[in-house]
Amino acid sequence: MNENKERKEILISVRGLKTYYPVRKGIFKKTAGYVKAVDHVDLDIYRGEILGVVGESGCGKTTLGKSILQLIRPF
């Protein structure tokens, strides 16, 4: 199966994707820390393949998709 993938065209390649959301506290809304929504994701999507992302509610599926499409800025 790996031999077949080497011949296929890579449409999307992601390496080390991280998306963190700041946690702001206090009257001046200072950043007190970060919530790691997506942390170090690597993936390749090849022409003709379908990728399915599954997981529990709140695990980062939507954030992953939005980060790949650059709808939100990765950290």
RACORHU-V185169 format. One record per residue. N is the residue number from 1. PHI is phi in radians with two decimals (999 if undefined). Layout:
[[N | PHI] [N | PHI]]
This chain:
[[1 | 999] [2 | -1.14] [3 | -1.10] [4 | -1.16] [5 | -1.18] [6 | -1.14] [7 | -1.51] [8 | -1.42] [9 | -1.43] [10 | -1.46] [11 | -1.54] [12 | -2.36] [13 | -2.22] [14 | -2.18] [15 | -2.33] [16 | 1.12] [17 | -1.14] [18 | -2.31] [19 | -2.36] [20 | -2.05] [21 | -1.91] [22 | -1.25] [23 | -1.80] [24 | -1.88] [25 | -2.36] [26 | 1.50] [27 | -1.19] [28 | -1.69] [29 | 0.94] [30 | -1.30] [31 | -1.27] [32 | -1.75] [33 | 2.92] [34 | -2.40] [35 | -1.74] [36 | -1.48] [37 | -1.37] [38 | -2.38] [39 | -2.38] [40 | 1.03] [41 | -1.81] [42 | -2.09] [43 | -2.80] [44 | -2.22] [45 | -2.06] [46 | -1.72] [47 | -0.97] [48 | 1.53] [49 | -1.76] [50 | -2.11] [51 | -1.86] [52 | -2.00] [53 | -1.98] [54 | -2.18] [55 | 2.92] [56 | -1.20] [57 | -1.05] [58 | 1.47] [59 | -1.55] [60 | 1.94] [61 | -1.05] [62 | -1.16] [63 | -1.08] [64 | -1.04] [65 | -1.08] [66 | -1.14] [67 | -1.19] [68 | -1.10] [69 | -1.40] [70 | 1.05] [71 | -1.38] [72 | -2.21] [73 | -1.48] [74 | -1.10] [75 | -1.38]]
